[in-house]
């Protein structure tokens, strides 16, 4: 089992997940050409992909979805309301729509989409049940609801949003209405909120945590890392690898046995 954070941030997001029999992307927020290049860096031909899953319709998550799906005839999975919101997506040969809360199967992966709160049409997170254990994915959410926390329990690997530092956002250059949007229930998780969520998800089987979707303006990698590290240092249940996602390059690839 391998998970690679190909891109993470306000300018584009994409995660590669590989099991014994399946290779998928969650979101394609960079151009198709750039995604192909980054996949090449981890020795994955784009034509070997089995599917693309989409969390929501914002451009930093779907920029290359249509071109990549058409170029390699890839099945595309998304919520029907997300599909309706993507008026410029174009024709997709194999479109599969899912509902939050209703699992579906991709070869040897069971995929469980769950609803999150964000200012998109029908945003979701995902849990992937694999032979190696559960992988949880939750970015672009204003608050960590009980549903989010319950969905992400007992994961061996987590991809969690840690978007902004509260003080940097408050003192930063964004206009007031945008600051309010980011801080709202339908905005993005702060470092503190991400750390609080992580604290409730610790268990002896947690092996890796990716901190994702950091704001370039309102956060710093060391601040996000420090918040999560403080949570991990207070307990002795687990000692997961902690990776802070980056925008300009692949952050890391982590394998689970």
N, C-alpha and C positions, 0 to 999 in steps of 0.2 A: 504494500500500500504506500503510495507516495502522494504528497500534497505540496504544490509549489505556488507561492504567491508571486504571480507574474508581474502584477502592477497593483499599486494600492495608493489611493489619494484622490484629491479633488479633480484631477485631470484624466483619470482613467483607472478602471479596476478590472482585474481578471484573475481567476484562480484555476489552476489545473489540478485535477484529481484523477489518480490512476489506481485501479484495483487490478486483480489478477486478469480480469476479462474485459475491463471497461476503461475508456479514456474520455473524460468530459471536461468542458470548461464551464465555470460558473461566471457569467457575465463576460462581455467582450467590450470593454470600455476604451480600448485603443484601436487604431486602424487595423484592418485585417493584415496588412503587410507587417506592421510592428508585432502583432501577435504571432505571426508566422516566424518572425526573426527570433523572438524570445523563446518560442517552443523549440526552435532549432538549437538554442543554447543548452537545452536540457535533453537534446537528442530525441525529440518527439516530432515526427513529421505531421504537419497539420492534417494531411489526408488520413492519418491513422485515428483521428478523433471519432468518437461514436455519437456525441450529442453536445448541444449547448443548452444550458439552463440560464434563465434570466430572472433576476430578483425583482426588478422594476424598470420603468421606462426612461429614467434620467440618462442624459447623454453620456455621462462618465461611466455608464454601465452597459450601454448598447451601441456605442459608436461603430464598432466593426461587426456587429451581429449579422446583419443582412448580407453584406459582402462575403463574410467567411462562410456562412451557411450555404449560400448559393454556389460559391467556388468549389466547395467540397461535398455538396449535396448532403449536408448534415441535418439530422432531425433537430428541431428547435422546440424547447419546452418553456411555456410561460402561462401565467394566469390569463384567462380570456379578457379581463378588463385591461391588463397590461398590453395585450395585443391590440385592443381597440384604441389605446392611447398612442400607439406607435403608427401614426398615419403615414410616415415616410419609410416604413420598413421594407416595402416592396413584396414581391411574390416569394413565398417560401414553399418549397416542394413538400416538406414533411413538417407540418406544424402540429404540435401536440399541446393541448390546453389542460391545465390541472387546476384544482381547487385547493386552497389552503386547508390543511387538516386531513386531506385525502392522499394517502401514500400511493406511490406507483413504483414500478420496477424497471430498472435499466440493466439488463443482463444480470450481473452478480451484485448490483447495488439496489438496495431499497431506499427510495428517496421520500422523505417526509417534509413537505413544505408547511410552514407555519406563519401566521400573520404577524407582522410587526407594524409599529406606528411610525410613519414617515409621510412627508408631504408628496406622496405619489399616489397613483390610482389604487393599486392593490399590492403593496409591497410585501415580500415574503423573505423569510430566512429558510435555511434547509438543515435537516439532519440526514446524514448518509449512514445507513446501517451496512456494515461490511463484515467480512470474515475476521478482519483485524480489530473490529470494534466500531464505535460510533465516531463520526466526525461532525462537529457542529459549526454552523456558519450563520453569523448574524451581524451584518453591517447596515448602516443607514437606518437607524431607529432612534426615535426621540427619547423613549424610556424603555427600560427592561421590564416588561410586564411579567406577571406570574406565568403566563403562557410561554413567554420567551425562556424564562429560567427553567421551567419544567421541561421544555423541549430539549434544552441543552444539557440536562443532567447526565452524568455517567459517560461523557465523551472522552475518548482518548486524545483527541485533538480538537482545538477550538480556534476559530477565526472570529475575533470580536472587534467591533468598532471601538476606537479610542480617539475620537475626532479632534477635541480641542481642550486646551487648558482654560479653565474658567476666567482666570485673571487676564490672560493674554487676549481672550475674546473681549472681555469687558473694556480693556484699555486699548484695544487694537483699532485699525482704520476702517472697519466695516461700518456702514450706516446703521443707525439704531434698529430699523425694521429688520435688517438681515441678522443682526445679533439676536433679536427676539425670536426670529424664525429658527435659528440654529439651536437656541436654548429651549425651545418649546417641546411639547410632547410629540410633535411631528417633525422634529429636527434631527439632531445628531447627539450621540453619547459623548459626554465629556470624559476626560481621563479619570476623574473621581467616580463617575457613574460606571465606567467600564471596570474599574477596580472593585467596586461594590458588587457588580454582577459576578466577576471572577471569583470573589471571595465565597460566594454561595455555590459555586460549581466545583470547588476543589474536592478531589477524592483520590484514592490511592492509585487509580488507573490513569490519571491525567499525565500524558507524556509531552505535550507540546501546546503552546499558545502563540498564535499570531495576533499582534495588535495592528489593526487595519484602519484604512481611510483617515489617516492623520491629515489635518489641515496644514497646508504650507504656511499660512498666515498666522494661524491662531494656536499653533502647537509646536513642540520640538520633540524629536525622538527621545532625548534623554528624560524629558518630563513624563512622557507616556510610559517609558521603561521603568522609571523610578516608582510610579504609582503602582504598577503591577508587581514590581519586585518587592515593594513594602508588604503587599498582601501575601506573597509567597513566603517571605521571610518569617512571618508570624506563625507558621504552621509546619507540621512534620508529616503530613499525609502524603505529599508528593513533591517531586522536584522537576517540574516540566521545563523543557527548553523554551525560552522566551525570545520571540523574534518580533522586531518592530518593522512593519511594512514600509516600503519606499516606493516612490513614484517612477523614478528614472531608470530603474533596473530591477531584475528579479531579486526579491528579498532573500528567499531561501527555499530549499526543497527539503522536506522532512519525510523520512520513511518510517513506517510502522511495520513491525514483524507480526 
